[in-house]
Amino acid sequence: MWKGQAMEGKFIAFEGIDGSGKSTQVRLLSDRLRKEDIPFYATMEPTDSPIGSLIHQIMTGRVKTDNKVIAALFAADRLDHLLNDVNGIVEKINNGMNVIMDRYYFSSYAYQSVDVPMDWVIHANEQSSAILRPTVNIFIDIDPDTALERIAKTRFQKELFEEKSRLALVRQSYIEAFDRLQGVEQVAVVDGNGSTQEVARDVWEIVKSYLI
């Protein structure tokens, strides 16, 4: 049974390369939290705000721009996600709501640092990390070959970052970012190569240690 929570809610961020299954795990965790009657708000980045919509257009190739612009847009979208008056997650957490997020700033560190120095990307996101760090970052780790097989089965249009060589670089950038921020960020790694149910079980074991 849920034992209740402190005044501030918990913030759980899911990370992983494209095709890792993290979005599915967010959905399954949401189902579990409803079953356990634990209050939560599920969201994702990029958002559906005007900034986030522009990012989606860039990712699908409809808009072309420089990689530094892409990194800066992600940082701006993230700040708006934290602070906007309509559904800003900082206010939700301060009011006791648990927030489950599909991608946060580690995604920027991993993806944008393939083309832009990681120091630059981390610096661009310093305001977000200063405002709100996740209670735990759950990294769904998966082999890029397996990820691409899953992508091919479920998506008609590939996004900008979904080539094997790039996904391998992104995975390495994730690992580098976790190493660089060891002791600052709480990171839990889950093997994403197993079945959906196996991954969900491992995710729940992590999450319940923070919420129950």
Disulfide bonds with the S-S distance in Angstrom:
none
